Amino acid sequence: MDSTMVVGGVQVPRLVYGTAWKEDDTRRLTALALHTGFRGIDTANQRRHYHESAVGEAIAASGIPRSQLFLQTKFTFRPGQDHRLPYDPGAPIAEQVRQSFKSSLVHLQVSFIDSYVLHGPMTHDGLTAADWQAWHAMEELHDSGQVRFLGISNVSHAQLRELFEKARIQPRFVQNRCYANRGWDRQVRAFCTANSITYQGFSLLTANRAVLGHADTVRIARKYGKTPAQVVFRFALAVSMMALTGTTDPKHMSEDLSVIDFELAPDEVERIEESAIA
């Protein structure tokens, strides 16, 4: 399997390094991920959980050409932020999006973003006026050429369907936490597959510790000379996910990238897909 996939005519990496919850170690760990071989980086302009400017410092110091990188960041509504806001909270939502995006370009020291993601709808049910105001502002950024693709995270099937059906520019990426005991977000993934949307799975390990420790996972890992974590990541790629990893361990970074070097048997993929080992 190749380490990249094609989205909208653009080669993007199958594995992406997530920079959430790294705080003062963000620059060091992002630099390490890039040095290890990651070319996809996920962040957000949400200081509560991310240190976007430190990500940018690592990217700039790496010397890796911008053309070789897939950079994804997010706009986060006020309820998801702490006091360190990247926009004026009194400004209209569309202006907040523009201010946050401009700040992200400065933080990341780039002139465009590959994927700009709405960091979750305002509520759990349906899409609000605020969601649409944000999305329309994101569409304008796409029109400007400063954003290649739009995406949404932490989204339900019903919300994704509504966005897809009503948006002028449809999402190319969906990023959700992916639980085996909930069918690996099967309904959302099926909608993505049917509509040329690429599904990004995060918390693939932390949300699925029972899978990692299951005897059958261990058996499969031993069969291929891999770790249970590598089996889970390889399963994710086999069902056409982009897989996010946020490991802080250099050895695990290398192991995560090496999952493209083996394949699971079809029945193994099916059994994991059906949560038979969850």
Secondary structure, 3 states (H helix, E strand, C coil): CCCEEEECCEEEECEEEECCCCHHHHHHHHHHHHHHCCCEEECCCCCCCCCHHHHHHHHHHHCCCHHHCEEEEEECCHHHCCCCCCCCCCCCHHHHHHHHHHHHHHHHCCCCEEEEEECCCCCCCCCCHHHHHHHHHHHHHHHHCCEEEEEEECCCHHHHHHHHHHCCCCCCEEEEECCHHHHHHHHHHHHHHHCCCEEEEECCCCCCHHHHHCHHHHHHHHHHCCCHHHHHHHHHHHCCCEEEECCCCHHHHHHHHHHHHCCCCHHHHHHHHCCCCC
